[in-house]
Amino acid sequence: MRIPTKQEILDWISANPTQTSKRDIARAFGIKGAARIDLKSVLRELEEEGHLEKRKKTYRDPDRLPPVSVLQVQAPDTDGDLYARPLEWTGEGPEPKVLVVPRASDPALGEGDRILARLTEVKGEDHHYEGRLIRRIGTNPRRVLGVFRKTPEGGRIVPIDKGDGKEWQVPSDATGGAKEGELVEAEQSGPRGRLGLPRARVVDRLGDPSAPKAVSLIAIHQHGIPDRFPDAVIEEADSAKPAGLDGREDLRDLPLITIDPWDARDHDDACWAHADDDPRNEGGHVVWVAIADVAHYVRPGTALDTEARKRGNSSYFPDRVVPMLPDRLSGDLCSLHEGVPRACIAVRMQIDAHGRKLGHRFTRGLMRSAASLTYEQAQAARNGDPDEKCAPLLEEVINPVFDAYEALSKARAARQPLNLELPERKIVLTEEGKVASVNFADRFDAHKMIEEFMVLANVAAAETLISKRSPLIFRVHEEPSPEKLDALREVAQAAGLTLAKGQVLKTQHLNALLQAAAGTEDAELINLSTLRSMTQAYYSPANFGHFGLALQAYAHFTSPIRRYADLVVHRALISAHGWGDDGLSPEGMEQMETTATHISETERRSMLAERDTTDRYLASYLSERVGNEFTGRISGIARFGVFVKLDETGADGLVPMRELGREYFHYDSESGTLTGSDTGTTISLGQRVTVRLAEAAPVTGGLTLELLSLEDEAMPKGPKRARGKPPRRKAGKSRHKGAKDRQKAKRSRS
């Protein structure tokens, strides 16, 4: 009877990580009787050589413990500390020891409980990791957000969700110290009580409903974003097992790395590049992009798929994330953690020295991230200051990916996608949930590099599926409407700039306008006005191109953990390549248009909730500075007042018409201006202003401002009028002036 070679055994274990006992291996190779002794000798040699680690009666590839793991709770030790053992440990050396660090709101855990926990590696202790409970496996208690009302028996919770009118009863020993009128989060703790109300226990006190810590939760509920996974979804996620090598290309030797923000909780894309050794492509590069294979775990028609489609996307807030997929997938099995084998769909792209794509191929593989880096780490390494983690990767990994990016930058410059320069502001919170600061987010070449790699991969996905005549969902961005372009031209002309007319608009024309404004005091105005002239991008099974990126075909492929559109594209690639039975279903193909419409709506829903949350956080932050003066620019004009974007925070506030002075201001809808009836003062977009903060309402996110100066000139007061009498309205005069201005502008353009 033939004994398998060492490599055959290693390949089997890699492809079947859940069947790694000696009995499983013997059964796989048909080994019986005395031949098992020879198999045992081979396994012992592999263990001594460091290829395998024996753990009880199983053998595993040496690997690492991911930051989100399934643990089994052990009995408390003599000191009362609770430890747990990782159920999926595949790392080198002895099994690590995990200390479970409970929070006051955590349920009691007992020996044998299986939990999903977020792990933090520790040093200098007698344990290797500390684990924070995410939830118990197999339990999914219903949660509610509401206002706590004290009662003699303990309390009640009045849900803030308008669609949930039923109160919850809280026993006296489960109030968590909540006070009357506080906003709390609670979970169901038992069946209905004697009053027929569901019983609950408070798991988090959020304080004043208008306080910062409650802001995002209120927005989530107000906009109807699902934030609780049904039991069936959790059960499916918990039963998922790591994918093996069967049917996949082994990419574990490729030094793919992830580069993400420092606070990223998941890693759905990895990359690597190297100089192309094809003599016909001198100076060219090969770029690899590997994306988490979510389709392997989220199959059409399952509860996971139904819920993911319902959510459409993950929603991101300054203090929390509402994920599209449960933690077991989004933070664990579908996250490309460092040193852990993960299923992926990867694309190998060949580009020339000028960044033009020459060809590409997709593959379904198994990868192992060589490192998880932050943007700051990667950029510092490229700049010649690598830390201990980056130094060994500098020559083989980090420099080559930046070299490939420099080539892609040449192709981008030739293609001329829309080049808006709008600095992103990032809200930084304290542990209590208050706004500590509002900073400009750093923008490195490392950010641009990852963006270019992702764009290239998305284009490759669209091109492949088009060539294979496969249905898919495109990311569509149509060109601006003629009306919006005319409005942009007026703003540009007011700034002494020109936007070409009478030709097919291309992004290069808009870029010329942005370049002309760069470095001037009108730069921000022109960038904002250009952004406002754009149509909103959306998803569609029909291809109408992507105007902003200057691309003929574009599909989202690179973020299936957080966008359902990407999952659909992954399934289309699986079906088109014949990689398995988890590709597009007939129902999925029939519903493509409905799905595209739905996920476009969920995307807008999340954007509105995120914007409302930001507004409320900023209003809370500024509420302590009522009466202070701020500088800003006029960002919008309406019949009821003027919108101002504050320089310091980027917050938008309203100067009501009553605060503009003592004269009547006529609104001209065509020119988008306000004109004073007595002084002739004209207020228009982009003007520099100084305002006083009159009111900040954290509950609504509204800011009310008083206009103090316009373009460094104090606002004219106008003639004093008697109390109770309306201002003089020389509307005819201001209309006449507006018409004269437009006629003058028309003559100058002709």
CORZIPE-V925106 format. One record per residue. RES is the residue in one letter. SS is DSSP state (a for helix, b for strand, c for the rest). BURIAL is I if it has 9 or more other C-alpha atoms within 8 Angstrom, else O. Layout:
((RES/SS/BURIAL) (RES/SS/BURIAL))
This chain:
((M/c/O) (R/c/O) (I/c/I) (P/c/O) (T/c/O) (K/a/O) (Q/a/O) (E/a/O) (I/a/I) (L/a/I) (D/a/I) (W/a/I) (I/a/I) (S/a/I) (A/a/I) (N/c/I) (P/c/I) (T/c/O) (Q/c/O) (T/c/I) (S/b/I) (K/a/I) (R/a/O) (D/a/I) (I/a/I) (A/a/I) (R/a/I) (A/a/O) (F/c/O) (G/c/O) (I/c/I) (K/c/O) (G/c/O) (A/c/O) (A/a/I) (R/a/I) (I/a/O) (D/a/I) (L/a/I) (K/a/I) (S/a/O) (V/a/I) (L/a/I) (R/a/O) (E/a/O) (L/a/I) (E/a/I) (E/a/O) (E/c/O) (G/c/O) (H/c/I) (L/b/I) (E/b/I) (K/b/I) (R/b/O) (K/c/O) (K/c/O) (T/b/I) (Y/b/I) (R/b/I) (D/b/I) (P/c/I) (D/b/I) (R/c/I) (L/c/I) (P/c/I) (P/c/I) (V/b/I) (S/b/I) (V/b/I) (L/b/I) (Q/b/I) (V/b/I) (Q/c/I) (A/c/I) (P/c/I) (D/c/O) (T/c/O) (D/c/O) (G/c/O) (D/c/I) (L/c/I) (Y/b/I) (A/b/I) (R/b/I) (P/b/I) (L/c/O) (E/c/O) (W/c/I) (T/c/I) (G/b/I) (E/c/I) (G/c/O) (P/c/O) (E/c/O) (P/c/I) (K/c/I) (V/b/I) (L/b/I) (V/b/I) (V/c/I) (P/c/O) (R/c/O) (A/c/O) (S/c/O) (D/c/O) (P/c/O) (A/c/O) (L/c/O) (G/c/O) (E/c/I) (G/c/O) (D/c/I) (R/b/I) (I/b/I) (L/b/I) (A/b/I) (R/b/I) (L/b/I) (T/b/O) (E/b/O) (V/c/I) (K/c/O) (G/c/O) (E/c/O) (D/c/O) (H/c/I) (H/c/I) (Y/b/I) (E/b/I) (G/b/I) (R/b/I) (L/b/I) (I/b/O) (R/b/I) (R/b/I) (I/c/I) (G/c/O) (T/c/O) (N/c/I) (P/c/O) (R/c/O) (R/b/I) (V/b/O) (L/b/I) (G/b/I) (V/b/I) (F/b/I) (R/b/I) (K/b/I) (T/b/O) (P/c/O) (E/c/O) (G/b/I) (G/b/I) (R/b/I) (I/b/I) (V/b/I) (P/b/I) (I/c/I) (D/c/I) (K/c/O) (G/c/O) (D/c/O) (G/c/O) (K/c/O) (E/c/I) (W/b/I) (Q/b/I) (V/b/I) (P/b/I) (S/a/O) (D/a/O) (A/a/I) (T/c/I) (G/c/I) (G/c/O) (A/c/I) (K/c/O) (E/c/O) (G/c/O) (E/c/I) (L/b/I) (V/b/I) (E/b/I) (A/b/I) (E/b/I) (Q/b/I) (S/b/O) (G/b/O) (P/b/O) (R/b/I) (G/c/I) (R/c/O) (L/c/O) (G/c/O) (L/c/I) (P/b/I) (R/b/I) (A/b/I) (R/b/I) (V/b/I) (V/b/I) (D/b/I) (R/b/I) (L/b/I) (G/b/I) (D/c/I) (P/c/I) (S/c/O) (A/c/I) (P/a/I) (K/a/I) (A/a/I) (V/a/I) (S/a/I) (L/a/O) (I/a/I) (A/a/I) (I/a/I) (H/a/I) (Q/a/O) (H/c/I) (G/c/O) (I/c/I) (P/c/O) (D/c/O) (R/c/O) (F/c/I) (P/c/O) (D/a/O) (A/a/O) (V/a/I) (I/a/I) (E/a/I) (E/a/I) (A/a/I) (D/a/I) (S/c/O) (A/c/O) (K/c/O) (P/c/I) (A/c/I) (G/c/I) (L/c/I) (D/c/O) (G/c/O) (R/c/I) (E/b/I) (D/b/I) (L/c/I) (R/c/I) (D/c/O) (L/c/O) (P/c/I) (L/c/I) (I/b/I) (T/b/I) (I/b/I) (D/b/I) (P/c/O) (W/c/O) (D/c/O) (A/c/O) (R/c/O) (D/c/I) (H/c/I) (D/c/I) (D/b/I) (A/b/I) (C/b/I) (W/b/I) (A/b/I) (H/b/I) (A/b/I) (D/c/I) (D/c/O) (D/c/O) (P/c/O) (R/c/O) (N/c/I) (E/c/I) (G/c/O) (G/c/I) (H/b/I) (V/b/I) (V/b/I) (W/b/I) (V/b/I) (A/b/I) (I/b/I) (A/b/I) (D/c/I) (V/a/I) (A/a/I) (H/a/I) (Y/c/O) (V/c/I) (R/c/I) (P/c/I) (G/c/O) (T/c/O) (A/a/I) (L/a/I) (D/a/I) (T/a/I) (E/a/I) (A/a/I) (R/a/I) (K/a/O) (R/a/I) (G/c/I) (N/b/I) (S/c/I) (S/b/I) (Y/b/I) (F/c/I) (P/c/I) (D/c/O) (R/c/O) (V/b/O) (V/b/O) (P/c/I) (M/c/I) (L/c/I) (P/c/I) (D/a/I) (R/a/I) (L/a/I) (S/a/I) (G/a/I) (D/a/I) (L/a/I) (C/c/I) (S/c/I) (L/c/I) (H/c/I) (E/b/I) (G/c/I) (V/c/I) (P/b/I) (R/b/I) (A/b/I) (C/b/I) (I/b/I) (A/b/I) (V/b/I) (R/b/I) (M/b/I) (Q/b/I) (I/b/I) (D/c/I) (A/c/I) (H/c/I) (G/c/I) (R/c/I) (K/b/I) (L/b/O) (G/b/O) (H/b/I) (R/b/O) (F/b/O) (T/b/I) (R/b/I) (G/b/I) (L/b/I) (M/b/I) (R/b/I) (S/b/I) (A/c/I) (A/b/I) (S/b/I) (L/b/I) (T/b/I) (Y/a/I) (E/a/O) (Q/a/I) (A/a/I) (Q/a/I) (A/a/I) (A/a/I) (R/a/I) (N/c/O) (G/c/O) (D/c/O) (P/c/I) (D/c/O) (E/a/O) (K/a/O) (C/a/I) (A/a/I) (P/c/O) (L/c/I) (L/a/I) (E/a/O) (E/a/O) (V/a/I) (I/a/I) (N/a/I) (P/a/I) (V/a/I) (F/a/I) (D/a/O) (A/a/I) (Y/a/I) (E/a/I) (A/a/I) (L/a/I) (S/a/I) (K/a/I) (A/a/I) (R/a/I) (A/a/O) (A/a/O) (R/a/O) (Q/c/I) (P/c/I) (L/c/I) (N/c/O) (L/c/O) (E/c/O) (L/c/O) (P/c/O) (E/c/O) (R/b/I) (K/b/O) (I/b/I) (V/b/I) (L/b/I) (T/c/O) (E/c/O) (E/c/O) (G/c/I) (K/c/I) (V/b/I) (A/b/O) (S/b/O) (V/b/I) (N/b/I) (F/b/O) (A/c/O) (D/c/O) (R/c/O) (F/c/I) (D/a/O) (A/a/I) (H/a/I) (K/a/I) (M/a/I) (I/a/I) (E/a/O) (E/a/I) (F/a/I) (M/a/I) (V/a/O) (L/a/O) (A/a/I) (N/a/I) (V/a/I) (A/a/I) (A/a/I) (A/a/I) (E/a/I) (T/a/O) (L/a/I) (I/a/I) (S/a/O) (K/c/O) (R/c/O) (S/c/I) (P/c/I) (L/c/I) (I/c/I) (F/b/I) (R/b/I) (V/b/I) (H/b/I) (E/c/I) (E/c/O) (P/c/I) (S/c/O) (P/a/O) (E/a/O) (K/a/I) (L/a/I) (D/a/O) (A/a/I) (L/a/I) (R/a/I) (E/a/I) (V/a/I) (A/a/I) (Q/a/I) (A/a/O) (A/c/O) (G/c/O) (L/c/I) (T/c/O) (L/c/I) (A/c/O) (K/c/O) (G/c/O) (Q/c/O) (V/c/O) (L/c/O) (K/c/O) (T/a/I) (Q/a/I) (H/a/I) (L/a/I) (N/a/I) (A/a/O) (L/a/I) (L/a/I) (Q/a/O) (A/a/O) (A/a/I) (A/c/O) (G/c/O) (T/c/O) (E/c/O) (D/c/I) (A/a/I) (E/a/I) (L/a/I) (I/a/I) (N/a/I) (L/a/I) (S/a/I) (T/a/I) (L/a/O) (R/a/O) (S/a/I) (M/c/I) (T/c/I) (Q/c/O) (A/c/O) (Y/b/O) (Y/b/I) (S/b/I) (P/c/I) (A/c/O) (N/c/O) (F/c/I) (G/c/I) (H/b/I) (F/c/I) (G/c/I) (L/c/O) (A/c/I) (L/b/I) (Q/c/O) (A/c/I) (Y/c/I) (A/c/I) (H/c/I) (F/c/I) (T/c/I) (S/c/I) (P/c/I) (I/c/I) (R/c/I) (R/b/I) (Y/a/I) (A/a/I) (D/a/I) (L/a/I) (V/a/I) (V/a/I) (H/a/I) (R/a/I) (A/a/I) (L/a/I) (I/a/I) (S/a/I) (A/a/I) (H/a/O) (G/c/O) (W/c/O) (G/c/O) (D/c/O) (D/c/I) (G/c/I) (L/c/I) (S/c/O) (P/a/O) (E/a/O) (G/a/I) (M/a/I) (E/a/O) (Q/c/O) (M/a/I) (E/a/I) (T/a/O) (T/a/I) (A/a/I) (T/a/I) (H/a/I) (I/a/I) (S/a/I) (E/a/O) (T/a/I) (E/a/I) (R/a/O) (R/a/I) (S/a/I) (M/a/I) (L/a/I) (A/a/I) (E/a/I) (R/a/O) (D/a/I) (T/a/I) (T/a/I) (D/a/I) (R/a/I) (Y/a/I) (L/a/I) (A/a/I) (S/a/I) (Y/a/I) (L/a/I) (S/a/I) (E/a/O) (R/a/O) (V/c/I) (G/c/O) (N/c/O) (E/b/O) (F/b/I) (T/b/I) (G/b/I) (R/b/I) (I/b/I) (S/b/I) (G/b/O) (I/b/I) (A/b/O) (R/c/O) (F/c/O) (G/b/I) (V/b/I) (F/b/I) (V/b/I) (K/b/I) (L/b/I) (D/c/I) (E/c/O) (T/c/I) (G/c/O) (A/c/I) (D/b/I) (G/b/I) (L/b/I) (V/b/I) (P/b/I) (M/a/I) (R/a/O) (E/a/I) (L/c/I) (G/c/I) (R/c/I) (E/c/I) (Y/c/I) (F/b/I) (H/b/I) (Y/b/I) (D/b/I) (S/c/O) (E/c/O) (S/c/O) (G/c/I) (T/b/I) (L/b/I) (T/b/I) (G/b/I) (S/c/I) (D/c/I) (T/c/O) (G/c/O) (T/c/O) (T/b/O) (I/b/O) (S/c/I) (L/c/I) (G/c/I) (Q/c/I) (R/b/I) (V/b/I) (T/b/I) (V/b/I) (R/b/I) (L/b/I) (A/b/I) (E/b/I) (A/b/I) (A/b/I) (P/c/I) (V/c/O) (T/c/O) (G/c/I) (G/b/I) (L/b/I) (T/b/I) (L/b/I) (E/b/I) (L/b/I) (L/b/I) (S/b/I) (L/b/I) (E/c/O) (D/c/O) (E/b/O) (A/b/O) (M/c/I) (P/c/O) (K/c/O) (G/c/I) (P/c/O) (K/c/O) (R/c/O) (A/c/O) (R/c/O) (G/c/O) (K/c/O) (P/c/O) (P/c/O) (R/c/O) (R/c/O) (K/c/I) (A/a/O) (G/a/O) (K/a/O) (S/a/I) (R/a/I) (H/a/O) (K/a/O) (G/a/I) (A/a/O) (K/a/O) (D/a/O) (R/a/I) (Q/a/O) (K/a/O) (A/a/O) (K/a/O) (R/a/O) (S/a/O) (R/a/O) (S/c/O))
